[in-house]
Amino acid sequence: QVQLVESGGGTVQPGGSLRLSCTGSGFTLDSYPMGWFRQAPGKEREGVACISYSHYGSTHYTASVKSRFTISKDNAKNTVYLQMNSLKPEDTAVYFCAADTQRLMKGYGSGCEFQQDDYDYWGQGTQVTVSS
């Protein structure tokens, strides 16, 4: 039974910080590239950050969050994190974590990307609100 559960969302003031967690069950999270996505009302879901599988340590971020957000994982806890600093109102969205189960099959290598159709496992999302 595969499941991803996000936690850590909430409401913060601009400039504040949050750390989101995503814990997997029913599979080994480190076996796949993992991504964080977000969706604001009336907007399309967009990729935020991703991290490669196993020990490769490759990460990728959308331009708007570079230098502010950091993705990491703890394999012992089967958990991936998104540390969000210097939050802005435009970061307000529902944040989802997901596992890219298709990349290795397609032979794309040891990196990660935001091809959403390749992510087969998705969490339920956690709300992040940045407001004064």
C-alpha angles and dihedrals in degrees: 000000000000118000139163120195124190125203140166101069123135145122122303137166121253109281093029130120139235134179117212121202130201119190123192129210131184092030141046107262093203090063092076141040108264127213141190118215133178138201128195122198111281093009135099121257111262136193115253107175140343138187129204125247127262117357101329095104097204116153135183131193136189110250096248093062102038113127090014105062129050127192120205140152142215109212093192088061095037086232137133121202138203114203109199120194133174090023119201131201089250089063089070108121145105107281121213132188121210143176122234103222095168105056099084092045090054092049096235094147136236101317132084138236143174101260094141096194088064092060107087101168117064135176124225094253135245126233120242117189123183111191141137 
